[in-house]
């Protein structure tokens, strides 16, 4: 029987399996993952840490789903090698499973910088369910929290810590928060919001030493500041898990290299989600770490496997919850030359519309879901929104989205 | 425990006991009810837990919030007057017997 093996069972891997069955794929589906837990939602881990009512996290699907759909889950099983000649994946030395299609959904792991004292107790990263449990437990008794890295994970955790009344310091090597994820305009807004909640930022700096006997007691920065700390979250980005692919001879370059169909350098072998470097408009390769990217990749690959090949072409979108702000992003901000602020209500909600050569690239919205939803539609349908439209104070993004004929 | 009736697009009904305070979406996911995807895990971000609520229960539900209202414009299947995001409906004894119909597609 035809077999599809999926390595990695998070948002992307699980969606490939689910989509294959939705598309009436009748072959065998094997979903293998190193983590022992039933696949779970990752975004809540950093946004609210762990809901005490759901100590095992929020599962993506119940265990019965995999049985009903005849999806063989192999949890806690590490794939040790891919043999391209024999078309098998190997678990240890004894077991090999043959495949017709292979999907690499291996994700990414937290990057761990080489810092003296990085292995001290209460120096943590946040990526998995056990990570979130450790972090939640450490936060209960912590007073002084240091977050290394002002990216999305770092800031979401800083918001949780500050809200819990902890003295919270965020240190970043660059000159502002969210250098990769957000425009300078929106990043500045978020910084002010954190500062209003008592978070202290130290930019253009790093940690040279983490001090402590057994557990962390302080960090020393490159500029020589010594900051008391009984909890340190290291959130300086991720490393894509490409080793398995590379060992098999599959091309990787900051992610497993794939074409517009998300196929790797080898026929019938695909890579999706955080671990996949895919071609974007203009020829650059993108590697995006988000739920939407993983699940949309998954649907594209499932379609290819059932013989309905289509290039991947989806508008990226993201969200973050910090304090009372829901940040929603549609598109990618890089390369914009004009930012237009649209206040959307008396409640402080607003959105930045980012244009390049009068063409909309990205909309970053705070508590302004109408702007976000419209942006997703405008970008995916290719509607011609121009800076002039925003200049009209009566501009309503949802009306604009509905008035325009849809191209899709 | 209050009961929710999940009616799929083909008209088949699945009856589930959903604990009070859990959302209608969570009740579906925890029990493997098909037709509700909930890609964002209940953040009112993805509009993939869209349901049509039977008329007689509409008045018992809290009003549609602004974020929900907006996300409902993004649903893959047609939005109707009784459209709701099931992640935004928390169960209570008053809602016992709530009947929701799933749309043809969520994505």
Interface residues (C-beta under 8 A of the other chain):
Chain A: X11 X41 X43 X44 X58 X59 X60 X61 X62 X64 X65 X68 X291 X292 X295 X299 X319 X321 X326 X328 X369 X370 X372 X373 X376 X377 X398 X401
Chain B: X26 X29 X30 X31 X32 X39 X40 X41 X42 X43 X44 X45 X46 X66 X67 X70 X71 X73 X74 X107
